[in-house]
Amino acid sequence: MNTKAKPGEVWFAELGMVAKGRPVLILYYPDREDARALAIVAPLTSQLRSQHGEVYLGHPSWLPKPSTVNIQGLASMDRHKLTRRLGKLTMEQFNSVKDSLRKLLAL
């Protein structure tokens, strides 16, 4: 990884030999002082279902297809699996993701 990822950015994550790599939205990126070196991410998918738990992004120029953020697929991962920055959500898109997370988790 070349630089520190920031919330709202989309990075490509290498998920290992069994799973393919995929773009993920950074929700939290650890500081050096954190107990764990884990980033919290939500996967992006081009399998559009337009259902609860998804936030539609449209077709950003830095993605090959129209995509959605699967907020039901939250995961933590080693920050070193984030290999390259693909792009960044608009503030409106990122706020929509945060609002959807609040509703989904009843926060």
Residue pairs with C-beta under 8 A, 6 or more apart in sequence:
1 79
1 80
1 82
1 83
1 84
2 84
2 85
3 85
4 29
5 11
5 26
5 29
5 39
5 79
5 82
5 85
6 26
6 29
6 88
7 26
7 27
7 28
7 29
7 94
8 25
8 26
8 88
8 89
8 91
8 94
9 25
9 26
9 85
9 86
9 87
9 88
9 89
10 23
10 24
10 25
10 26
10 44
10 62
10 63
10 85
10 86
10 87
10 88
10 89
11 23
11 24
11 26
11 41
11 82
11 83
11 84
11 85
11 86
12 21
12 22
12 23
12 24
12 82
12 83
12 84
12 86
13 21
13 22
13 23
13 24
13 41
13 77
13 81
13 82
13 83
14 21
14 81
14 83
15 21
15 22
15 77
15 81
21 83
22 43
22 44
22 45
23 43
23 44
23 63
23 67
23 86
24 41
24 42
24 43
24 44
24 75
24 77
24 82
25 41
25 42
25 43
25 44
25 69
25 89
25 97
26 39
26 40
26 41
26 82
27 39
27 40
27 41
27 42
27 74
27 97
27 101
28 39
28 40
29 39
29 79
30 36
30 37
30 38
30 39
30 79
36 76
37 78
37 79
37 80
38 76
38 77
38 78
38 79
39 76
39 77
39 78
39 79
39 82
40 74
40 75
40 76
41 74
41 75
41 76
41 77
42 69
42 70
42 71
42 73
42 74
42 75
42 97
43 69
43 70
43 73
43 75
44 57
44 63
44 67
44 68
44 69
44 70
45 67
45 68
45 70
46 63
46 64
46 65
46 66
46 67
46 68
47 68
48 54
48 56
48 66
48 67
48 68
49 68
50 56
52 104
53 70
53 71
53 72
53 100
53 104
54 68
54 69
54 70
54 71
54 72
55 68
55 69
55 71
55 93
55 96
55 97
55 100
56 66
56 68
57 63
57 66
57 67
57 68
57 69
57 89
57 93
58 66
58 67
59 65
59 66
59 67
60 67
60 87
61 87
62 86
62 87
63 86
63 87
69 97
71 97
71 100
71 101
71 104
72 104
89 97
101 107
